Amino acid sequence: MALKAVHVSDVPTLDQVPAAPTVALSSSLTRLFKAAERLVVIGHRGKGMNALASPDRRLKEVKENSLRSFNEAARFNIDFVEFDVQVTKDDCPIIFHDNLILTEEHGNLSEKHVTDLCLGEFLSYGPQRDPAKVGKPLLRKTKDGRILTWDVEADDPFCTLQDAFQGVDSHMGFNIELKFDDHVIYKEEQLAHALRVVLRVVFEFAEERPIVFSSFQPDAARLMRGLQNVYPVFFLTNGGTEIYRDARRNSLDEAIKLCMASGLQGIVSEVRAFFRNPAAVARIKESNLALLTYGQLNNVPKTVYMQQLMGVNGVIVDLVKEITEALRPHPMQLKPLGQGVKKSRSIDKAALKISQIVFSQGRDLRMSPTPNIKYVSATEIRIPVLITSSGTVTYIRCFPIGVPKKPYPCKEINCVTQKELIFVLKSISQILSNP
């Protein structure tokens, strides 16, 4: 595949767009959030990140952020793949996660910032498309400081953003994370230049492909929203699970403020932050923002199922195969009860137990102190799960499988059996109890 350096001509500058851009978006949001129908699953760095120190071989199956990984993920029932984009020294958007790229030269460790490399040097690392060439050995530093050889079962060369557009099925959406170094203080013109480089490639090659931008860098997210009004921009946040110098990165409430002030369309939260502050979901929804989550807990089907019940729009996952299979079409499908969901002492006890645990921990996720289960009929019960600041109650509607849905005046989260309801209640407690 021919490669070319990109230029930034014909990309709008900040003074060419209104201060408060109107929402005139493509089909990206529509496709991303068929939330009333199903939870959207997004492949993290394709078919999953590479955790080289993990004993789980599934996290070392295929090279992350590669064409091979994107196309393997596309074989499953997902709408988007997520990947990290940085800009090389000679202005080419490349797909790579880490700030530093490591190799061994003459017996010594060599570390270089990816953004200090020209495209040719970046592509010289790892496996090569030209079989006559031998790439530099690729190493990676783990979070605990160990240096490991970047070995995976199915390796693949590095790629550019243009490669991804040209080499991945056009029906697969792209969640493009705009990657910047957390330890660098950027000037606005530096951020804007990198974003215009990325936009030049997107505008030339995206065609009808759904695109969503996201970034942990608050000003990059704000600027990208100002540079274009075609694709939605989301703010990525740890939600307080890690603390940064920039206060905008340290809570979901700060994330909401940034989105509202900058015209962003959604938030991507670390999943632990979401479960520790579930009342923020109501505030996010009241602000007309979409919500995605990411993190290791999203590789646990039970955790993903809980988020579906609680109104999350989509999850970014590593175990694409396992999560997509778990979400068919009833994520935790059990045998139907046959006689419908009737008033049950076991449900009452489960609800009371969970409400006591939630209140004793001072959590924002609230249920009625005297478990206010609403028995609508012999075939349906509702239990309040979220209570918004405006007093709106969100219920789980409970049916035996096979009973038709009916238009009741409450928000329908999902259809579950009696056993599933008890499972859900216990799961809320278990997740909130974990650090």
C-alpha positions, -999 to +999 in steps of 0.1 A: +000+000+000+014+034-010+021+058+018+022+095+016+028+124+040-004+145+046-007+182+044-030+205+063-044+227+035-081+230+031-087+221+068-106+248+086-089+270+112-103+280+145-112+315+133-134+300+105-159+283+128-185+299+152-176+301+189-205+279+198-209+254+168-243+240+162-248+203+162-249+192+125-235+157+128-232+127+105-249+094+111-221+085+137-242+093+167-273+076+153-253+044+146-234+045+178-264+049+201-292+026+191-293+025+229-330+016+231-322-015+210-289-027+223-256-019+239-229-009+215-197-029+218-164-012+206-132-032+201-103-017+222-074-011+199-091-035+175-095-070+189-080-060+223-050-044+238-017-064+243-010-070+280+024-087+276+027-095+313-007-110+316-011-148+319-042-145+297-032-155+263-062-138+247-045-104+254-015-115+233-034-131+204-030-103+178-010-071+176-030-042+189-037-012+168-030-031+136-049-037+104-050-074+113-065-066+148-091-042+133-102-068+107-104-097+131-125-076+155-148-068+125-157-104+122-178-101+154-210-082+161-195-048+168-200-014+153-167+004+160-130-003+167-112+022+189-075+031+183-049+057+192-037+083+167-005+104+171+012+126+146+048+121+135+075+147+131+067+149+094+030+153+099+016+119+093-011+105+116+000+070+128-018+045+150+002+037+182-007+039+218+024+045+239+043+078+241+077+060+238+088+034+213+115+010+225+141-012+208+175-026+214+205-013+194+240-026+198+230-043+231+216-011+246+180+000+252+168+028+229+137+049+238+123+075+215+091+096+216+069+085+188+061+121+178+098+128+174+101+102+146+095+106+109+071+082+093+098+060+077+116+055+110+083+047+128+075+020+102+110+005+105+101-010+139+086-045+142+075-068+113+078-053+078+054-054+048+083-059+025+096-095+032+131-084+021+133-060+050+140-068+087+125-045+112+140-033+144+131-055+174+102-041+193+102-039+231+076-026+255+077-012+291+051-026+315+034-004+342+057-019+368+088-008+348+098-042+332+110-043+296+095-071+276+098-083+241+066-074+222+056-109+212+021-118+201+007-149+184-003-130+153+020-101+146+014-073+120+033-042+108+025-007+122+000+013+102-011+049+095-045+064+098-047+064+060-039+026+060-068+020+084-093+038+062-081+020+031-076-015+047-106-019+071-141-027+060-159+006+053-189-004+074-168-006+105-169+026+125-138+043+139-135+056+175-103+077+170-086+086+202-065+117+198-034+108+218-012+133+236+014+129+263+000+134+298+034+148+310+036+175+283+020+210+286+009+218+250+004+252+235-029+256+218-013+260+184+005+227+188-027+209+196-045+226+167-018+217+142-019+180+151-057+180+150-057+196+115-033+169+103-057+142+115-087+159+100-071+162+066-068+124+064-103+119+079-119+143+054-101+127+025-107+090+033-137+086+057-164+089+031-196+074+048-177+056+076-190+065+111-164+084+131-162+094+167-133+114+181-122+112+218-094+125+239-081+126+275-066+160+266-094+185+275-081+212+252-077+188+223-113+177+227-124+213+229-104+223+198-115+194+177-151+203+184-143+238+172-125+227+141-154+207+127-190+199+132-193+167+112-182+141+137-190+139+174-163+145+200-162+128+234-141+135+264-122+106+279-118+106+317-106+084+345-133+100+365-111+103+396-096+068+397-063+086+390-056+123+398-040+147+374-028+183+376-056+194+353-088+194+375-110+188+344-097+153+343-105+143+379-142+136+381-173+129+361-188+161+372-158+180+358-162+160+326-199+171+323-189+207+328-163+205+301-187+189+277-214+214+283-190+244+280-173+230+248-203+215+230-190+180+232-214+152+226-204+126+252-182+111+279-160+080+279-155+070+315-133+045+332-159+019+343-149+019+380-156+056+382-190+049+367-199+023+393-186+044+422-207+074+411-237+059+393-258+090+401-236+108+376-253+087+349-285+106+355-267+139+354-250+129+321-283+119+306-300+150+318-272+170+301-281+152+268-247+135+267-239+100+255-219+077+278-193+051+270-171+032+294-137+015+292-115-005+315-106-041+325-140-046+342-155-044+307-141-078+300-165-093+326-199-100+310-217-094+343-203-059+345-212-052+309-247-065+315-251-042+346-242-012+325-268-021+299-294-021+326-282+012+339-284+031+306-248+031+294-247+036+256-216+015+248-186-003+262-150-005+249-137-040+255-107-062+249-124-096+248-145-088+218-155-124+211-165-132+246-185-100+253-204-100+220-213-137+225-225-129+261-248-101+248-268-123+224-298-115+225-305-119+262-272-114+279-279-136+309-307-156+295-321-182+320-350-206+316-384-188+317-405-192+348-436-201+329-461-186+353-447-151+351-429-130+377-450-131+408-446-115+442-417-133+458-402-133+493-368-139+477-370-108+456-382-087+486-353-100+507-328-094+479-340-059+473-340-051+510-305-065+514-291-045+485-308-012+496-293-016+530-258-021+516-261+008+492-273+032+518-248+021+545-220+028+520-233+062+513-235+055+475-254+077+451-271+047+436-304+047+455-333+023+459-363+028+481-354+022+518-385+000+520-379-018+488-406-002+467-411-029+442-441-021+420-462-050+410-479-040+378-495-074+370-490-111+374-464-109+346-444-078+355-428-061+384-406-029+385-379-020+409-364+015+411-327+016+403-318+052+396-335+083+410-324+115+392-320+149+408-353+160+392-371+130+409-375+109+378-373+072+386-356+047+364-370+012+368-359-023+358-389-038+342-391-075+349-409-101+327-405-137+321-389-143+288-415-145+260-440-121+275-445-092+250-433-058+260-460-032+267-458+007+266-457+016+303-450+051+314-415+044+328-381+040+312-376+004+301-341-008+308-344-045+300-365-076+303-353-101+329-365-131+347-370-134+385-336-152+389-320-125+368-334-098+390-319-113+421-286-117+402-287-080+391-293-068+426-265-088+441-242-077+413-248-040+421-238-047+456-207-067+447-194-041+421-199-012+445-182-030+473-150-036+453-123-009+454 
